[in-house]
Amino acid sequence: MKKREGFSSRIGFILISAGCAIGLGNVWRFPFVTGMYGGASFVLAYLIFLLLLGLPIMVAELAVGRASQRSSARSFDVLEPQGTHWHWFKYFSFAGNLILMMFYTTISGWMLYYLYKMAIGGFVGLDTKGIEAVFGNLLQDPVTMGVNMVIIVLMCFGICYLGLEKGVERITKNMMVMLLLLMLVLAVNSVMLPNSSAGLKYYLYPDFNKILEHGIQEFIFAAMGQAFFTLSIGMGGIAIFGSYIGKEKRLTGEAMWIIALDTFVAIISGLIIFPACFSFGITPGGGPGLLFITLPNVFNAMSGGRLWGTLFFLFMLFAAMSTVIAVFEIIICWLCDLKGWERRQVIRWLIPTIIILSLPCTLGFNLWSDLQPMGKGSCVLDLEDFLVSNNVLPLGSLVYLAFCTKRYGWGWNNFIREADTGSGIPFPKALRFYVTYILPLIVLVIFANGYWALFSK
């Protein structure tokens, strides 16, 4: 069998694995949801659920990847007990990653377009309505959105084409380091703005009235959902990176590093956005407008705003591309493992395939706007996001948990043996009941709550 390509360094593995989790959900959704549900109180709940939900599921997925030395295309084939059918999950995993890229490439294209507009001064002199019109006009222009989507696909596959170490690791590692440094610079700049203290108070001071305003149940599910979905667990993405980890590493430690970087990006994003919004009198609960409509207004009012705005959207593009590159790598490895095809042959076939599959999302805002699959006012993107966020991720996580803890799967003992190659045990036996029974129940409740929220509208 051909020797499996690996990473040249541990830091490369951690940064690229974190890049799979770090994305637009960290830099837009986290600050927005945090502001809605009480600032620091939400952050605390989010961190607790990150450890209770994210850590054990991520370790389980990493363990399956390392033990099998395969992507999700073959991992269960290698490890499953004879006569079982865990290997059917491969198609579910592949479909989830494809659907994710069907809309994520379009959104990443928006980042590229806004970087271009900000860099050339396209927002200078525009008032609030003028800036709002820029975003509206973009959505109504299938050619511009399509071109930017194609550029994203070509750039990210081009990086993958260079290979795992020379392309994906070298470029993504540098890109992630630049992203982290850039975020720190922007956060310091925002904190030093006039009246930034009001934004910091809003972000970091617990407001329990906000929790009561929305209800305890809604607050809890919002914190669970953010912790669960920010890590991209359940689709086999983390498993493929687990297959590159050496036996000398403890998976719990690697998982904690990935989670720590993902959380760092989310927390720093809040430090960028909230002080700036309050400094310029912008409402922080603006949803999508917080990023594409509100923040250009903020940068217009800032000294050197064009430069800071360009840097901000460059950082947004890095965050988006880190996820696209990581998921492209997952899809490539899946096909290489399943079909035995050569890596570059797979990439040449995937480029037109991903572009075609991404078109419905791009056209769903304009030419296909009459198609409203999730009800009035919805679009193709809403359906694709619902399929991934509310179905593939929670159900896929259940598969990994069941496989690693049930006797008719891989089994608890194998899971512990694979996850812990150093001293100590990643999950004490006292927590076996929690990981085997309570955690899957929590995931099922999150899954059911997503459907309840959809059909109760």
C-alpha positions as CSV (number, residue, x, y, z in Angstrom):
1,M,0.0,0.0,0.0
2,K,1.3,3.5,-0.8
3,K,2.7,5.3,2.2
4,R,0.2,7.7,3.7
5,E,1.2,11.4,3.4
6,G,1.5,13.2,6.7
7,F,2.2,16.6,8.3
8,S,5.8,17.7,8.8
9,S,5.1,19.2,12.3
10,R,2.6,19.0,15.1
11,I,1.8,22.7,14.9
12,G,0.9,22.2,11.2
13,F,-1.6,19.4,12.2
14,I,-3.1,21.5,15.0
15,L,-3.5,24.7,12.9
16,I,-5.0,22.9,9.9
17,S,-7.4,20.8,12.1
18,A,-8.4,24.0,13.9
19,G,-8.9,25.6,10.4
20,C,-11.5,22.9,9.7
21,A,-13.5,24.1,12.7
22,I,-12.7,27.9,12.5
23,G,-14.9,29.6,10.0
24,L,-17.7,32.2,9.6
25,G,-19.6,30.8,12.6
26,N,-16.8,32.0,14.9
27,V,-16.4,35.5,13.5
28,W,-20.0,36.3,12.8
29,R,-22.4,34.0,14.6
30,F,-20.6,33.8,17.9
31,P,-20.6,37.5,18.6
32,F,-24.1,38.0,17.4
33,V,-25.6,35.1,19.5
34,T,-23.5,36.2,22.5
35,G,-24.9,39.7,22.4
36,M,-28.5,38.3,22.1
37,Y,-28.2,36.0,25.1
38,G,-26.6,38.1,27.7
39,G,-22.9,38.5,27.0
40,A,-20.6,36.9,29.5
41,S,-23.3,34.5,30.8
42,F,-23.7,33.0,27.4
43,V,-19.9,32.8,26.9
44,L,-19.6,30.8,30.2
45,A,-22.4,28.4,29.2
46,Y,-20.8,28.0,25.7
47,L,-17.4,27.1,27.2
48,I,-19.1,24.5,29.6
49,F,-20.9,22.9,26.7
50,L,-17.8,23.0,24.6
51,L,-16.1,20.7,27.1
52,L,-19.2,18.5,27.8
53,L,-20.2,18.1,24.2
54,G,-17.3,19.0,21.9
55,L,-14.3,17.4,23.6
56,P,-15.6,13.7,24.0
57,I,-17.1,13.7,20.5
58,M,-13.9,15.1,18.9
59,V,-11.7,12.6,20.7
60,A,-14.0,9.7,19.5
61,E,-13.7,10.9,15.9
62,L,-10.0,11.4,16.2
63,A,-9.6,7.9,17.7
64,V,-11.5,6.3,14.8
65,G,-9.3,8.1,12.3
66,R,-6.0,7.3,13.9
67,A,-6.9,3.6,14.6
68,S,-8.0,3.0,11.0
69,Q,-5.4,5.3,9.3
70,R,-8.2,6.0,6.8
71,S,-10.7,8.8,6.0
72,S,-14.4,8.1,6.7
73,A,-14.4,6.3,3.3
74,R,-12.7,3.3,4.8
75,S,-12.3,3.9,8.6
76,F,-15.4,1.9,9.6
77,D,-14.6,-0.9,7.1
78,V,-11.2,-1.4,8.9
79,L,-12.5,-1.3,12.5
80,E,-16.1,-2.5,12.5
81,P,-16.9,-6.0,13.8
82,Q,-17.6,-8.6,11.2
83,G,-21.2,-8.7,9.9
84,T,-22.0,-5.1,11.0
85,H,-22.8,-2.2,8.6
86,W,-21.1,0.8,10.2
87,H,-19.3,1.4,6.8
88,W,-22.5,2.7,5.3
89,F,-21.8,5.9,7.2
90,K,-19.2,6.8,4.6
91,Y,-21.9,7.9,2.1
92,F,-23.6,10.0,4.8
93,S,-20.3,11.7,5.7
94,F,-19.4,12.4,2.0
95,A,-22.8,13.9,1.3
96,G,-22.5,16.2,4.4
97,N,-19.2,17.6,3.3
98,L,-20.4,18.1,-0.3
99,I,-23.5,19.9,0.9
100,L,-21.4,22.1,3.2
101,M,-19.3,23.2,0.2
102,M,-22.4,23.8,-1.9
103,F,-23.1,26.9,0.1
104,Y,-19.8,27.7,1.9
105,T,-18.0,28.5,-1.3
106,T,-20.6,31.1,-2.2
107,I,-20.4,32.8,1.2
108,S,-16.6,32.7,1.0
109,G,-17.0,34.4,-2.4
110,W,-18.8,37.2,-0.6
111,M,-15.7,37.7,1.6
112,L,-13.5,37.9,-1.4
113,Y,-15.9,40.5,-3.0
114,Y,-16.0,42.7,0.1
115,L,-12.2,42.5,0.5
116,Y,-12.0,43.8,-3.1
117,K,-14.6,46.6,-2.5
118,M,-13.0,47.7,0.7
119,A,-9.5,47.7,-0.8
120,I,-10.4,49.9,-3.8
121,G,-12.4,52.3,-1.6
122,G,-15.8,51.1,-2.9
123,F,-17.5,52.1,0.4
124,V,-16.0,55.6,0.7
125,G,-18.6,58.4,0.8
126,L,-21.5,56.0,1.0
127,D,-24.2,56.5,3.6
128,T,-26.0,53.6,5.4
129,K,-28.5,53.1,2.6
130,G,-25.7,53.1,0.0
131,I,-23.8,50.5,1.9
132,E,-26.9,48.4,2.3
133,A,-27.5,48.6,-1.4
134,V,-24.0,47.2,-2.1
135,F,-25.0,43.9,-0.3
136,G,-28.4,43.9,-1.9
137,N,-27.0,44.4,-5.4
138,L,-24.4,41.6,-4.8
139,L,-27.2,39.1,-4.0
140,Q,-29.1,40.1,-7.1
141,D,-26.0,39.7,-9.4
142,P,-25.5,36.0,-10.2
143,V,-22.5,36.7,-12.4
144,T,-20.5,38.6,-9.8
145,M,-21.4,36.0,-7.1
146,G,-20.6,33.2,-9.5
147,V,-17.2,34.6,-10.5
148,N,-16.2,35.1,-6.9
149,M,-17.3,31.5,-6.0
150,V,-15.3,30.1,-8.9
151,I,-12.2,32.0,-7.8
152,I,-12.5,30.6,-4.3
153,V,-12.9,27.0,-5.6
154,L,-9.9,27.4,-7.9
155,M,-7.7,29.0,-5.2
156,C,-8.5,26.4,-2.5
157,F,-8.2,23.4,-4.9
158,G,-5.0,24.9,-6.2
159,I,-3.6,24.8,-2.7
160,C,-4.7,21.2,-2.3
161,Y,-3.2,20.3,-5.7
162,L,0.3,21.1,-4.3
163,G,-0.1,18.2,-1.8
164,L,-0.7,17.9,1.9
165,E,2.7,19.1,3.2
166,K,3.8,21.4,0.4
167,G,0.4,22.9,-0.3
168,V,-2.2,22.4,2.4
169,E,0.1,22.5,5.5
170,R,2.5,25.2,4.3
171,I,-0.1,27.7,3.1
172,T,-2.8,27.0,5.6
173,K,-0.3,27.1,8.5
174,N,0.9,30.5,7.4
175,M,-2.6,31.7,6.7
176,M,-3.8,30.7,10.2
177,V,-0.8,32.4,11.9
178,M,-1.5,35.6,9.9
179,L,-5.2,35.3,10.8
180,L,-4.5,35.0,14.6
181,L,-2.0,37.9,14.5
182,L,-4.4,40.1,12.5
183,M,-7.2,39.4,14.9
184,L,-5.1,40.5,17.8
185,V,-4.2,43.8,16.1
186,L,-7.8,44.5,15.2
187,A,-9.0,43.6,18.7
188,V,-6.4,46.1,20.3
189,N,-7.6,48.8,17.8
190,S,-11.2,48.2,18.7
191,V,-10.6,48.2,22.4
192,M,-8.8,51.6,22.2
193,L,-11.7,53.3,20.3
194,P,-13.7,56.0,22.1
195,N,-16.6,54.6,24.2
196,S,-15.3,51.1,23.7
197,S,-15.9,50.4,27.4
198,A,-19.6,50.2,26.7
199,G,-19.0,47.5,24.1
200,L,-16.7,45.6,26.5
201,K,-19.3,45.7,29.2
202,Y,-22.0,44.5,26.8
203,Y,-19.8,41.6,25.7
204,L,-18.1,40.6,29.0
205,Y,-20.5,41.6,31.8
206,P,-23.3,39.0,32.5
207,D,-26.8,40.3,31.9
208,F,-29.1,37.7,33.3
209,N,-32.2,39.7,32.3
210,K,-31.3,38.8,28.7
211,I,-31.5,35.1,29.6
212,L,-35.0,35.5,31.2
213,E,-36.0,37.6,28.2
214,H,-35.5,34.7,25.8
215,G,-36.2,31.9,28.2
216,I,-33.9,29.4,29.9
217,Q,-34.6,26.7,27.4
218,E,-33.8,28.9,24.4
219,F,-30.6,30.1,26.1
220,I,-29.4,26.6,26.9
221,F,-30.0,25.3,23.3
222,A,-28.3,28.4,21.8
223,A,-25.2,27.7,23.9
224,M,-25.3,24.0,23.1
225,G,-25.8,24.6,19.5
226,Q,-22.9,27.1,19.2
227,A,-20.6,24.8,21.1
228,F,-21.7,21.7,19.0
229,F,-21.7,23.1,15.5
230,T,-18.6,25.4,15.7
231,L,-16.3,22.3,15.8
232,S,-17.5,20.6,12.6
233,I,-17.7,17.3,14.3
234,G,-19.8,14.3,13.0
235,M,-18.9,14.5,9.3
236,G,-15.6,12.7,9.3
237,G,-13.6,15.8,8.9
238,I,-11.9,15.5,12.3
239,A,-11.3,11.8,11.7
240,I,-9.2,12.3,8.6
241,F,-6.9,14.6,10.6
242,G,-6.8,12.0,13.3
243,S,-5.4,9.6,10.8
244,Y,-2.3,11.8,10.6
245,I,-1.6,11.9,14.4
246,G,1.4,9.8,15.6
247,K,0.8,7.1,18.2
248,E,3.0,9.1,20.7
249,K,0.3,11.8,21.0
250,R,-2.6,11.7,23.4
251,L,-5.8,12.5,21.5
252,T,-7.4,14.4,24.4
253,G,-4.5,16.9,24.4
254,E,-4.7,17.4,20.6
255,A,-8.5,17.9,20.8
256,M,-8.1,20.4,23.5
257,W,-5.6,22.4,21.4
258,I,-8.0,22.4,18.4
259,I,-10.9,23.5,20.7
260,A,-8.7,26.2,22.3
261,L,-7.8,27.8,19.0
262,D,-11.4,27.6,17.8
263,T,-12.6,29.3,21.0
264,F,-9.8,31.9,20.8
265,V,-11.0,33.0,17.4
266,A,-14.6,33.3,18.6
267,I,-13.7,35.3,21.7
268,I,-11.4,37.7,19.9
269,S,-14.0,38.2,17.2
270,G,-16.3,39.6,19.9
271,L,-13.5,41.9,21.1
272,I,-13.2,43.3,17.5
273,I,-16.9,43.7,16.8
274,F,-18.6,44.9,20.1
275,P,-16.3,47.8,21.1
276,A,-16.3,49.1,17.5
277,C,-20.1,48.9,17.2
278,F,-20.7,50.8,20.5
279,S,-18.0,53.3,19.6
280,F,-19.9,54.4,16.5
281,G,-23.4,53.9,17.8
282,I,-24.2,50.7,15.8
283,T,-26.7,48.2,17.1
284,P,-24.7,44.9,17.7
285,G,-27.7,42.7,17.2
286,G,-27.9,43.2,13.4
287,G,-27.6,39.6,12.2
288,P,-26.1,39.3,8.8
289,G,-26.1,43.1,8.5
290,L,-23.6,43.2,11.4
291,L,-20.9,42.0,9.0
292,F,-21.9,43.0,5.5
293,I,-23.9,46.2,6.2
294,T,-23.1,47.6,9.6
295,L,-19.3,47.1,9.8
296,P,-18.5,49.0,6.5
297,N,-20.3,51.9,8.2
298,V,-18.1,51.6,11.2
299,F,-14.9,51.5,9.0
300,N,-16.1,54.5,7.1
301,A,-16.3,56.5,10.3
302,M,-12.9,55.4,11.6
303,S,-9.6,57.2,11.0
304,G,-7.8,54.9,8.5
305,G,-11.0,52.9,8.2
306,R,-10.3,51.8,4.6
307,L,-7.1,50.1,5.8
308,W,-8.7,48.5,8.9
309,G,-11.7,47.4,6.8
310,T,-9.5,45.8,4.2
311,L,-7.6,44.0,7.0
312,F,-10.9,42.9,8.6
313,F,-12.3,41.4,5.4
314,L,-8.9,39.8,4.6
315,F,-9.1,38.1,8.0
316,M,-12.7,37.0,7.2
317,L,-11.5,35.6,3.9
318,F,-8.7,33.6,5.7
319,A,-11.3,32.2,8.2
320,A,-13.6,31.1,5.3
321,M,-10.8,29.7,3.2
322,S,-9.3,27.7,6.1
323,T,-12.5,25.8,6.3
324,V,-12.9,25.4,2.5
325,I,-9.4,24.0,2.2
326,A,-9.8,21.6,5.1
327,V,-13.1,20.2,3.8
328,F,-11.7,20.0,0.2
329,E,-8.9,17.9,1.7
330,I,-11.5,15.7,3.4
331,I,-13.4,15.1,0.1
332,I,-10.1,14.4,-1.8
333,C,-9.0,11.9,0.8
334,W,-12.4,10.2,0.8
335,L,-12.3,9.6,-2.9
336,C,-8.6,8.5,-2.9
337,D,-9.3,6.0,-0.1
338,L,-12.5,4.6,-1.6
339,K,-11.6,4.5,-5.3
340,G,-7.8,4.3,-5.1
341,W,-7.5,7.3,-7.5
342,E,-4.4,9.5,-7.6
343,R,-4.8,12.8,-5.7
344,R,-4.4,15.2,-8.6
345,Q,-6.7,13.2,-10.8
346,V,-9.4,13.6,-8.1
347,I,-8.8,17.3,-7.8
348,R,-9.2,17.8,-11.6
349,W,-12.5,16.0,-11.5
350,L,-13.7,17.8,-8.3
351,I,-13.2,21.4,-9.6
352,P,-16.0,21.4,-12.1
353,T,-18.2,19.2,-9.9
354,I,-18.0,21.6,-6.9
355,I,-18.6,24.6,-9.1
356,I,-21.7,23.1,-10.6
357,L,-23.0,21.9,-7.2
358,S,-22.5,25.5,-5.8
359,L,-24.6,27.1,-8.5
360,P,-28.0,26.5,-6.8
361,C,-27.0,28.5,-3.7
362,T,-25.6,31.3,-5.9
363,L,-28.7,31.4,-8.1
364,G,-31.1,31.0,-5.1
365,F,-30.8,34.7,-4.3
366,N,-31.7,35.9,-7.7
367,L,-32.7,33.8,-10.7
368,W,-34.1,31.0,-8.5
369,S,-35.4,33.3,-5.7
370,D,-39.0,31.9,-6.2
371,L,-37.6,28.6,-4.9
372,Q,-38.3,28.8,-1.2
373,P,-37.7,25.3,0.2
374,M,-38.0,26.1,3.9
375,G,-41.0,28.3,3.7
376,K,-41.7,31.9,2.7
377,G,-38.6,34.1,2.6
378,S,-36.2,31.2,2.6
379,C,-33.7,30.3,-0.1
380,V,-31.5,27.4,-1.2
381,L,-28.8,28.3,1.2
382,D,-31.2,27.9,4.2
383,L,-32.1,24.3,3.1
384,E,-28.4,23.4,2.6
385,D,-27.4,24.9,6.0
386,F,-30.3,23.1,7.7
387,L,-29.3,19.7,6.2
388,V,-25.8,20.1,7.5
389,S,-26.3,21.9,10.8
390,N,-29.5,20.2,12.0
391,N,-29.0,16.7,10.5
392,V,-25.6,15.6,9.4
393,L,-23.6,17.0,12.3
394,P,-25.7,15.7,15.2
395,L,-26.6,12.4,13.6
396,G,-23.0,11.8,12.5
397,S,-21.8,12.6,16.1
398,L,-24.2,9.9,17.4
399,V,-22.7,7.4,15.0
400,Y,-19.1,8.1,16.3
401,L,-20.3,8.0,19.9
402,A,-22.2,4.7,19.5
403,F,-19.4,3.1,17.5
404,C,-16.8,4.0,20.2
405,T,-18.9,3.0,23.3
406,K,-21.3,0.2,22.4
407,R,-20.3,-3.5,22.3
408,Y,-21.8,-4.0,18.9
409,G,-19.5,-1.3,17.5
410,W,-15.8,-0.8,18.1
411,G,-16.2,-0.7,21.8
412,W,-15.3,1.3,24.8
413,N,-12.0,-0.6,25.5
414,N,-10.7,-0.1,22.0
415,F,-11.7,3.6,22.2
416,I,-9.8,4.2,25.5
417,R,-6.8,2.2,24.2
418,E,-6.6,4.3,21.0
419,A,-7.3,7.6,22.6
420,D,-4.8,7.3,25.4
421,T,-1.3,6.3,24.4
422,G,0.4,8.4,27.2
423,S,0.0,8.4,30.9
424,G,-3.5,8.5,32.4
425,I,-6.9,8.0,30.8
426,P,-8.6,10.7,28.8
427,F,-12.0,9.9,30.2
428,P,-12.1,8.2,33.7
429,K,-14.2,5.1,33.9
430,A,-16.6,7.1,36.1
431,L,-17.5,9.1,33.0
432,R,-18.3,6.0,30.9
433,F,-22.0,6.3,31.7
434,Y,-22.1,9.9,30.6
435,V,-20.3,9.4,27.3
436,T,-22.2,6.2,26.5
437,Y,-25.8,7.3,27.5
438,I,-26.1,10.9,28.6
439,L,-24.1,12.6,25.8
440,P,-26.0,10.8,23.0
441,L,-29.3,11.8,24.7
442,I,-28.1,15.5,24.7
443,V,-27.2,15.3,21.0
444,L,-30.6,13.7,20.2
445,V,-32.4,16.5,22.1
446,I,-30.4,19.1,20.1
447,F,-31.4,17.3,16.9
448,A,-35.1,17.2,17.9
449,N,-35.0,20.9,19.1
450,G,-33.9,21.9,15.6
451,Y,-36.9,20.4,14.0
452,W,-39.2,21.7,16.7
453,A,-37.9,25.2,16.1
454,L,-38.4,24.8,12.3
455,F,-42.0,23.5,12.5
456,S,-43.2,25.8,15.3
457,K,-42.5,28.9,13.3
